[in-house]
Amino acid sequence: MAERVEPRYYPEEEIDIRELFSTLWRGKWVIVAFTLLFSAAGIGYAMFSPNIYQSSVLVAPAQEEGGGLGGLASQFGGLASLAGINLGGGSANQTAIAKEVLKSRAFLADFFRRHNMAVPLIAAEAWDEKSGELVYDQNKYDPGRGEWLIDSDGETHEPTDWDMVEAFREDHFTVSEAKDAGMITIRVKHYSPVLAKQWAEKLVHDINEHMRKQDVEEAEARIAYLEDKLSETNIAGMQQVFYQLIENETRTVMLANAQSEYIFKTVDPAVVPEDEAEPKRVLIIMVSTVLGGMLGVFVVFVSAFLRSDKYRTEEKTVVS
């Protein structure tokens, strides 16, 4: 006769939903206490954190790519090579170059020095809406004397170019591009809404001027080189090439000096923001409250588990 094996159940190892709710009910005051504590901390942090404002400017490429020297290179490249001149295969994407220059350390460091941005960028910690003035960190900068302070190690709080670039990139400045439309948005955040707007405008203006100056200098250098080559040849075909190239470079200089917005054309200008972008106070309070409740539940379950484990250990000790 075959022996029938009955399944054995271990009630102590099963998850009892009623026991879970009973455990939560017994520890309800612990959960409430953690929830209230974290909620109060979130409210305090949200209320006492200074407002940060964001101003943005929408720009578009102000000129078409791929013309100019690239077209002449395909037309006269064979003749120019006879004179030892390399015209190249086409022009680079000026908009993409300008975008990377805008984010580069060299351009930003020069931008900070040109507009005296070290103090409002590094030493500011809030903005007084009533007076319209910045509030400075008294441990770093003395606004009365206009001097950077020295710390306990004897080092000055005056920032280096690298300190300003890192702070600006991480906390104040973003550049994004809509690939389908080709539009570029430059965003600047700061405690002062007025400075956020001014810095956004100055970034667009300065990158246009930087690229204009660079292109004009390069075009003038090429003109000087082509004129030297022109004086060295008596071949009519080559002279035609040089005249065409000089005319093209002269046109480049004229158009660069005539355009007020050389690389980026402003589509939607920056304005002084009226509402703060950060901190998101409601979200901070909600997240801190939820975290407090979750931590309270975790503590209650851990405490219940430790008590039950201790009880089982003591029971086994008594039985043995």
C-alpha positions as CSV (number, residue, x, y, z in Angstrom):
1,M,0.0,0.0,0.0
2,A,1.5,3.2,-1.1
3,E,2.2,5.8,1.6
4,R,0.4,9.0,1.1
5,V,2.5,12.1,1.6
6,E,0.7,15.0,3.0
7,P,2.0,18.4,2.3
8,R,3.4,20.2,5.3
9,Y,2.7,23.9,5.9
10,Y,4.7,26.3,8.0
11,P,2.4,29.0,9.2
12,E,5.2,30.9,10.8
13,E,6.9,31.3,7.4
14,E,3.8,32.5,5.5
15,I,3.2,36.2,4.9
16,D,0.0,37.1,6.8
17,I,-1.5,40.3,5.4
18,R,-3.5,40.8,8.5
19,E,-0.3,40.6,10.6
20,L,1.3,43.2,8.3
21,F,-1.5,45.7,8.8
22,S,-1.5,44.9,12.5
23,T,2.2,45.7,12.6
24,L,1.6,49.0,10.8
25,W,-1.2,49.9,13.1
26,R,0.9,49.2,16.2
27,G,3.6,51.4,14.8
28,K,1.4,54.1,13.4
29,W,2.8,56.8,15.7
30,V,6.3,56.0,14.6
31,I,5.2,56.4,10.9
32,V,3.4,59.6,11.7
33,A,6.4,61.0,13.6
34,F,8.8,60.3,10.7
35,T,6.3,61.7,8.2
36,L,5.8,64.9,10.2
37,L,9.6,65.3,10.8
38,F,10.5,64.9,7.2
39,S,7.6,67.1,6.1
40,A,8.7,69.8,8.4
41,A,12.3,69.6,7.2
42,G,11.1,69.8,3.6
43,I,8.9,72.8,4.3
44,G,11.8,74.5,6.1
45,Y,14.2,73.8,3.2
46,A,11.7,74.9,0.6
47,M,10.8,78.1,2.4
48,F,14.3,79.2,3.3
49,S,15.9,78.4,-0.1
50,P,16.5,81.5,-2.2
51,N,14.6,82.0,-5.4
52,I,16.5,81.2,-8.6
53,Y,15.3,82.9,-11.8
54,Q,15.8,81.7,-15.4
55,S,15.9,83.8,-18.5
56,S,16.2,82.3,-22.0
57,V,16.8,83.5,-25.5
58,L,15.9,81.6,-28.7
59,V,18.2,82.1,-31.6
60,A,18.5,80.7,-35.2
61,P,21.5,80.5,-37.6
62,A,21.9,83.9,-39.2
63,Q,23.6,82.7,-42.4
64,E,23.6,79.7,-44.7
65,E,26.5,77.3,-44.6
66,G,28.6,76.0,-47.4
67,G,28.9,79.0,-49.8
68,G,31.7,81.3,-50.4
69,L,35.1,79.8,-50.6
70,G,33.8,76.3,-50.9
71,G,32.1,77.2,-54.2
72,L,35.1,78.8,-55.6
73,A,37.3,75.9,-54.5
74,S,35.2,73.6,-56.7
75,Q,35.4,76.0,-59.6
76,F,39.1,77.0,-59.5
77,G,40.6,74.3,-57.4
78,G,42.6,72.8,-60.3
79,L,44.2,76.1,-61.4
80,A,44.9,77.2,-57.8
81,S,46.7,73.9,-57.1
82,L,49.1,74.8,-59.9
83,A,50.2,77.8,-57.8
84,G,50.5,75.7,-54.7
85,I,47.3,77.0,-53.1
86,N,45.0,74.7,-51.2
87,L,41.4,76.1,-51.2
88,G,39.9,73.3,-49.2
89,G,36.8,71.3,-49.9
90,G,34.2,73.5,-48.3
91,S,33.4,75.6,-45.3
92,A,32.8,74.3,-41.9
93,N,29.5,74.5,-40.1
94,Q,29.8,78.0,-38.5
95,T,26.7,77.5,-36.3
96,A,28.1,74.3,-34.8
97,I,31.5,75.9,-34.2
98,A,29.9,78.9,-32.6
99,K,27.8,76.7,-30.3
100,E,30.9,74.9,-29.1
101,V,32.9,78.1,-28.7
102,L,30.0,79.5,-26.6
103,K,30.5,76.6,-24.1
104,S,34.3,76.7,-24.2
105,R,36.5,77.5,-21.2
106,A,38.4,80.2,-23.1
107,F,35.4,82.1,-24.3
108,L,33.6,81.9,-21.0
109,A,36.6,83.0,-19.0
110,D,37.1,86.0,-21.3
111,F,33.3,86.7,-21.0
112,F,33.5,86.8,-17.2
113,R,36.5,89.1,-17.1
114,R,35.0,91.5,-19.7
115,H,31.8,91.9,-17.8
116,N,33.2,91.7,-14.2
117,M,31.1,88.7,-13.3
118,A,33.2,87.1,-10.6
119,V,31.4,88.7,-7.6
120,P,27.8,88.2,-8.6
121,L,28.6,84.7,-10.0
122,I,30.5,83.3,-7.0
123,A,29.8,85.4,-3.9
124,A,26.1,86.0,-4.4
125,E,23.8,83.8,-2.3
126,A,20.4,85.5,-2.7
127,W,18.6,88.4,-4.1
128,D,16.6,91.1,-2.2
129,E,13.4,91.6,-4.1
130,K,12.6,94.8,-2.3
131,S,15.9,96.6,-2.8
132,G,16.7,94.9,-6.0
133,E,20.3,94.1,-4.8
134,L,22.2,90.9,-4.4
135,V,22.9,89.4,-1.0
136,Y,26.5,88.2,-0.7
137,D,28.2,85.5,1.3
138,Q,29.9,87.4,4.1
139,N,32.4,84.5,4.6
140,K,33.7,84.9,1.0
141,Y,33.3,88.5,0.1
142,D,33.1,91.9,1.9
143,P,30.8,94.1,-0.2
144,G,31.6,97.1,1.9
145,R,35.3,97.1,1.1
146,G,34.9,95.3,-2.2
147,E,37.4,92.6,-1.3
148,W,37.6,88.8,-1.3
149,L,38.2,87.4,2.1
150,I,40.9,85.0,3.3
151,D,40.0,81.7,4.9
152,S,41.6,80.1,7.9
153,D,44.3,78.4,5.7
154,G,45.4,81.7,4.3
155,E,43.9,81.1,0.9
156,T,41.8,83.7,-0.8
157,H,38.2,83.1,-1.8
158,E,38.7,85.0,-5.0
159,P,37.8,82.5,-7.8
160,T,40.1,81.5,-10.7
161,D,38.9,81.4,-14.2
162,W,38.4,77.6,-13.9
163,D,36.3,78.1,-10.8
164,M,34.0,80.5,-12.5
165,V,33.7,78.4,-15.6
166,E,32.8,75.3,-13.6
167,A,30.2,77.2,-11.5
168,F,28.6,78.8,-14.5
169,R,28.3,75.5,-16.5
170,E,27.0,73.5,-13.5
171,D,24.5,76.0,-11.9
172,H,23.8,78.9,-14.3
173,F,24.1,78.1,-18.0
174,T,22.6,75.6,-20.5
175,V,22.5,75.4,-24.3
176,S,20.0,73.2,-26.1
177,E,19.2,72.7,-29.8
178,A,16.1,71.6,-31.6
179,K,17.5,69.3,-34.2
180,D,14.5,69.4,-36.5
181,A,14.1,73.2,-36.5
182,G,17.7,74.1,-36.0
183,M,16.8,76.6,-33.2
184,I,19.1,77.0,-30.3
185,T,17.9,78.0,-26.8
186,I,20.4,79.7,-24.4
187,R,19.3,79.6,-20.8
188,V,20.8,81.5,-17.9
189,K,19.9,81.1,-14.2
190,H,20.7,83.4,-11.3
191,Y,19.4,84.7,-8.0
192,S,18.8,88.1,-9.7
193,P,16.2,88.0,-12.6
194,V,17.8,91.1,-14.0
195,L,21.3,89.6,-14.2
196,A,19.9,86.4,-15.7
197,K,18.3,88.4,-18.5
198,Q,21.4,90.6,-19.0
199,W,23.8,87.7,-19.1
200,A,21.7,85.8,-21.7
201,E,21.7,88.9,-24.0
202,K,25.4,89.5,-23.5
203,L,26.2,85.9,-24.4
204,V,24.4,86.1,-27.7
205,H,26.0,89.5,-28.5
206,D,29.5,88.4,-27.5
207,I,29.5,85.1,-29.4
208,N,28.4,87.0,-32.5
209,E,31.2,89.6,-32.1
210,H,33.7,86.8,-31.3
211,M,32.9,84.9,-34.5
212,R,32.7,88.1,-36.6
213,K,36.2,89.2,-35.4
214,Q,37.6,85.8,-36.0
215,D,36.2,85.5,-39.6
216,V,37.3,89.0,-40.5
217,E,40.8,88.4,-39.3
218,E,41.0,85.2,-41.2
219,A,39.6,86.7,-44.4
220,E,42.0,89.7,-44.2
221,A,44.9,87.3,-43.7
222,R,43.8,85.3,-46.8
223,I,43.5,88.5,-48.8
224,A,47.0,89.5,-48.0
225,Y,48.3,86.1,-48.9
226,L,46.3,86.1,-52.2
227,E,47.6,89.6,-53.1
228,D,51.2,88.3,-52.6
229,K,50.5,85.4,-54.8
230,L,48.9,87.6,-57.4
231,S,52.0,89.8,-57.7
232,E,54.1,86.6,-58.2
233,T,52.3,85.3,-61.3
234,N,51.9,86.5,-64.9
235,I,49.5,83.7,-65.9
236,A,46.2,85.1,-66.9
237,G,44.2,82.1,-65.8
238,M,45.8,82.2,-62.3
239,Q,45.3,86.0,-62.0
240,Q,41.6,85.4,-62.7
241,V,41.5,82.8,-59.9
242,F,43.2,85.2,-57.5
243,Y,40.9,88.1,-58.4
244,Q,37.9,85.9,-57.8
245,L,39.2,84.7,-54.4
246,I,40.1,88.2,-53.3
247,E,36.7,89.4,-54.3
248,N,35.1,86.6,-52.3
249,E,37.2,87.3,-49.2
250,T,36.4,91.0,-49.5
251,R,32.8,90.2,-49.7
252,T,33.1,88.1,-46.5
253,V,34.7,91.1,-44.6
254,M,32.0,93.5,-45.9
255,L,29.1,91.2,-45.0
256,A,30.6,90.4,-41.5
257,N,30.9,94.1,-40.7
258,A,27.4,94.9,-42.1
259,Q,25.5,92.2,-40.1
260,S,24.6,93.2,-36.5
261,E,23.7,89.5,-35.7
262,Y,26.5,87.6,-37.5
263,I,26.1,84.0,-36.4
264,F,23.0,83.8,-34.3
265,K,19.8,85.8,-35.1
266,T,17.5,86.4,-32.1
267,V,14.1,84.9,-32.6
268,D,12.7,85.3,-29.1
269,P,14.7,87.8,-27.0
270,A,15.5,87.3,-23.3
271,V,13.1,89.0,-20.8
272,V,13.3,89.6,-17.0
273,P,11.5,86.5,-15.5
274,E,8.7,87.2,-13.1
275,D,8.4,83.7,-11.6
276,E,11.2,81.7,-10.1
277,A,12.5,78.5,-11.8
278,E,13.9,77.0,-8.6
279,P,13.4,75.7,-6.0
280,K,10.2,73.7,-6.8
281,R,8.8,74.0,-3.3
282,V,5.7,71.9,-3.7
283,L,7.7,69.0,-5.2
284,I,10.3,69.3,-2.4
285,I,7.6,69.1,0.3
286,M,5.8,66.2,-1.4
287,V,9.0,64.2,-1.9
288,S,10.2,64.8,1.7
289,T,6.8,63.8,3.1
290,V,6.7,60.5,1.1
291,L,10.3,59.7,2.1
292,G,9.5,60.3,5.7
293,G,6.5,58.0,5.5
294,M,8.5,55.3,3.7
295,L,11.3,55.5,6.3
296,G,8.7,55.3,9.1
297,V,7.2,52.1,7.6
298,F,10.7,50.6,7.2
299,V,11.6,51.3,10.8
300,V,8.4,49.7,12.0
301,F,8.9,46.5,10.0
302,V,12.5,46.3,11.0
303,S,11.6,46.7,14.7
304,A,8.8,44.1,14.4
305,F,11.2,41.7,12.7
306,L,13.9,42.1,15.4
307,R,11.3,41.6,18.2
308,S,10.0,38.4,16.6
309,D,13.4,37.1,16.0
310,K,14.4,37.8,19.6
311,Y,11.2,36.1,20.8
312,R,11.9,33.0,18.7
313,T,15.5,32.8,20.1
314,E,14.3,33.1,23.6
315,E,11.6,30.5,23.0
316,K,14.1,28.0,21.7
317,T,16.4,28.7,24.6
318,V,13.6,27.9,27.1
319,V,12.5,24.7,25.3
320,S,16.1,23.4,25.2
